[in-house]
Amino acid sequence: MRLKRLGLGRHVRAGLVGAAVLAAAGGTLFAAGPPAMLLAADATDSPITGFTGKCIDVADANTANGTAVQLYDCNGTGAQRWSSPGDGTLRAFGKCLDIQAAGTTDGTSVWLWDCHGEANQQWVITEAHDIVNPATDRCLDVRGYDNANRTPLQIWPCTGAANQKWFNSKAENPPANDGGVDGSGGVDGSGGDDGGGGDAPAGFVVSEDQFNAMFPARNPFYTYGGLTAALGAYPGFATSGDDTTKKREAAAFLANVGHETGGLTHVTEQNTANHPHYCDPGQPYGCPAGQSAYYGRGPTQLSWNFNYKAAGDALGIDLLNNPGLVESDASVAWKTALWYWNTQSGPGTMTPHAAMTNNSGFGQTIRSINGALECDGKNPAQVQNRMANYLRFVQVLGTTPGDNLVC
């Protein structure tokens, strides 16, 4: 199945603490815990601890401009001692934590540079323990969700995941690593499912309020009712195994379709120039709806005449002649996504449903959906986007992500 890739929308952060939180003090930064000042006012230079208890580190204790800033085992050296003079900067060796070349794109590295007071050296701490650059509205992030020494740090849309949580080791104690989520118990740190209410249909592990919390800016086409109406087509979806397995599968499915559609904001493929390209004339049934009728639609951006034919045959709907149903009927759209999830392995070795029910892990769902283009280092940024969705969604559902999160 050819799936069109759509970029994930930016995660706008709320609740930024004022720059005064960066008091004239210093600290090592580490990940996750109760709200507290990142750099306490009475602290001297100290480490900043983060993902899996490792520290923000200046590579090889080099003081030259352009030296990489990375994750490394905490060792108490000057390369891990950070302070702020109260001007919104974070400093080590008298130089500033700086976004490389004032970049604004996802994945831009951070490094050490002479302090100059410009926007790419400004950092604000949130009550949720994110370190945010206001100019880009992006968080300080451990690249690739990797905890290996020398993993580079970068800027990335804020996801709420553990690889973006930082603490002052002088003022706070880091929590034990829990495998990926930030320990807050809810998507907004409030616990539970972001407000309660909105009961789910019998047997479905996602309530309407939880669905709304996952996709607060979704297109009105993608209704919760459309999703629940489609569930009967594949009754094994999110009902197999124990409660944890059910919730993980639902979170994994919604994480991937959220990635495909920019947070359920796109119903159809946005690049209209591609629309004529999805008719394979070699199929015996041709393209009866027209050369340009089989562009990407719905939660998995179903495309190509042969996929519309296969999905329609499986669902008992004539999608070959009526592909527009996937963008006009929410239940049909969700059914096509469930068809792929439950029956197709794509470039992988198993269906995404099988991957989540046999504990192969979320990474195998990525491989089955777009592994040929994303897995094995081909596009780690896209893999990270999918995983960030998944980590948020398992939090909303009150469960854990499990192992094997990347492919």
Secondary structure in CASP SS format (residue, H / E / C, confidence):
PFRMAT SS
TARGET T0000
AUTHOR 0000-0000-0000
METHOD secondary structure of the structure
MODEL  1
M C 1.00
R C 1.00
L E 1.00
K C 1.00
R C 1.00
L C 1.00
G C 1.00
L C 1.00
G C 1.00
R C 1.00
H C 1.00
V C 1.00
R C 1.00
A C 1.00
G C 1.00
L E 1.00
V C 1.00
G C 1.00
A H 1.00
A H 1.00
V H 1.00
L E 1.00
A C 1.00
A C 1.00
A E 1.00
G E 1.00
G C 1.00
T C 1.00
L C 1.00
F C 1.00
A C 1.00
A C 1.00
G C 1.00
P C 1.00
P C 1.00
A C 1.00
M C 1.00
L C 1.00
L E 1.00
A C 1.00
A C 1.00
D C 1.00
A C 1.00
T C 1.00
D C 1.00
S E 1.00
P C 1.00
I E 1.00
T E 1.00
G C 1.00
F H 1.00
T H 1.00
G H 1.00
K C 1.00
C E 1.00
I E 1.00
D E 1.00
V E 1.00
A H 1.00
D H 1.00
A H 1.00
N C 1.00
T C 1.00
A C 1.00
N C 1.00
G C 1.00
T E 1.00
A E 1.00
V E 1.00
Q E 1.00
L E 1.00
Y E 1.00
D C 1.00
C C 1.00
N C 1.00
G C 1.00
T C 1.00
G H 1.00
A H 1.00
Q H 1.00
R C 1.00
W E 1.00
S E 1.00
S E 1.00
P C 1.00
G C 1.00
D C 1.00
G C 1.00
T C 1.00
L C 1.00
R E 1.00
A E 1.00
F C 1.00
G C 1.00
K E 1.00
C E 1.00
L E 1.00
D E 1.00
I E 1.00
Q H 1.00
A H 1.00
A H 1.00
G C 1.00
T C 1.00
T C 1.00
D C 1.00
G C 1.00
T C 1.00
S E 1.00
V E 1.00
W E 1.00
L E 1.00
W E 1.00
D C 1.00
C C 1.00
H C 1.00
G C 1.00
E C 1.00
A H 1.00
N H 1.00
Q H 1.00
Q C 1.00
W C 1.00
V E 1.00
I E 1.00
T E 1.00
E C 1.00
A C 1.00
H C 1.00
D C 1.00
I E 1.00
V E 1.00
N E 1.00
P C 1.00
A C 1.00
T C 1.00
D C 1.00
R E 1.00
C E 1.00
L E 1.00
D E 1.00
V E 1.00
R H 1.00
G H 1.00
Y H 1.00
D C 1.00
N C 1.00
A C 1.00
N C 1.00
R C 1.00
T E 1.00
P E 1.00
L E 1.00
Q E 1.00
I E 1.00
W E 1.00
P C 1.00
C C 1.00
T C 1.00
G C 1.00
A C 1.00
A H 1.00
N H 1.00
Q H 1.00
K C 1.00
W C 1.00
F E 1.00
N E 1.00
S C 1.00
K C 1.00
A C 1.00
E C 1.00
N C 1.00
P C 1.00
P C 1.00
A C 1.00
N C 1.00
D C 1.00
G C 1.00
G C 1.00
V C 1.00
D C 1.00
G C 1.00
S C 1.00
G C 1.00
G C 1.00
V C 1.00
D C 1.00
G C 1.00
S C 1.00
G C 1.00
G C 1.00
D C 1.00
D C 1.00
G C 1.00
G C 1.00
G C 1.00
G C 1.00
D C 1.00
A C 1.00
P C 1.00
A C 1.00
G C 1.00
F C 1.00
V C 1.00
V C 1.00
S C 1.00
E H 1.00
D H 1.00
Q H 1.00
F H 1.00
N H 1.00
A H 1.00
M H 1.00
F C 1.00
P C 1.00
A C 1.00
R C 1.00
N C 1.00
P C 1.00
F C 1.00
Y C 1.00
T C 1.00
Y H 1.00
G H 1.00
G H 1.00
L H 1.00
T H 1.00
A H 1.00
A H 1.00
L H 1.00
G H 1.00
A H 1.00
Y C 1.00
P C 1.00
G C 1.00
F C 1.00
A C 1.00
T C 1.00
S C 1.00
G C 1.00
D C 1.00
D H 1.00
T H 1.00
T H 1.00
K H 1.00
K H 1.00
R H 1.00
E H 1.00
A H 1.00
A H 1.00
A H 1.00
F H 1.00
L H 1.00
A H 1.00
N H 1.00
V H 1.00
G H 1.00
H H 1.00
E H 1.00
T C 1.00
G C 1.00
G C 1.00
L C 1.00
T C 1.00
H C 1.00
V C 1.00
T E 1.00
E C 1.00
Q C 1.00
N C 1.00
T H 1.00
A H 1.00
N H 1.00
H H 1.00
P H 1.00
H H 1.00
Y H 1.00
C C 1.00
D C 1.00
P C 1.00
G C 1.00
Q C 1.00
P C 1.00
Y C 1.00
G C 1.00
C C 1.00
P C 1.00
A C 1.00
G C 1.00
Q C 1.00
S C 1.00
A C 1.00
Y C 1.00
Y C 1.00
G C 1.00
R E 1.00
G C 1.00
P C 1.00
T C 1.00
Q C 1.00
L E 1.00
S C 1.00
W C 1.00
N H 1.00
F H 1.00
N H 1.00
Y H 1.00
K H 1.00
A H 1.00
A H 1.00
G H 1.00
D H 1.00
A H 1.00
L H 1.00
G C 1.00
I C 1.00
D C 1.00
L C 1.00
L C 1.00
N C 1.00
N C 1.00
P C 1.00
G C 1.00
L H 1.00
V H 1.00
E H 1.00
S H 1.00
D C 1.00
A H 1.00
S H 1.00
V H 1.00
A H 1.00
W H 1.00
K H 1.00
T H 1.00
A H 1.00
L H 1.00
W H 1.00
Y H 1.00
W H 1.00
N H 1.00
T H 1.00
Q C 1.00
S C 1.00
G C 1.00
P C 1.00
G C 1.00
T C 1.00
M C 1.00
T C 1.00
P H 1.00
H H 1.00
A H 1.00
A H 1.00
M H 1.00
T H 1.00
N C 1.00
N C 1.00
S C 1.00
G C 1.00
F H 1.00
G H 1.00
Q H 1.00
T H 1.00
I H 1.00
R H 1.00
S H 1.00
I H 1.00
N H 1.00
G H 1.00
A H 1.00
L H 1.00
E H 1.00
C C 1.00
D C 1.00
G C 1.00
K C 1.00
N C 1.00
P H 1.00
A H 1.00
Q H 1.00
V H 1.00
Q H 1.00
N H 1.00
R H 1.00
M H 1.00
A H 1.00
N H 1.00
Y H 1.00
L H 1.00
R H 1.00
F H 1.00
V H 1.00
Q H 1.00
V H 1.00
L C 1.00
G C 1.00
T C 1.00
T C 1.00
P C 1.00
G C 1.00
D C 1.00
N C 1.00
L C 1.00
V C 1.00
C C 1.00
END
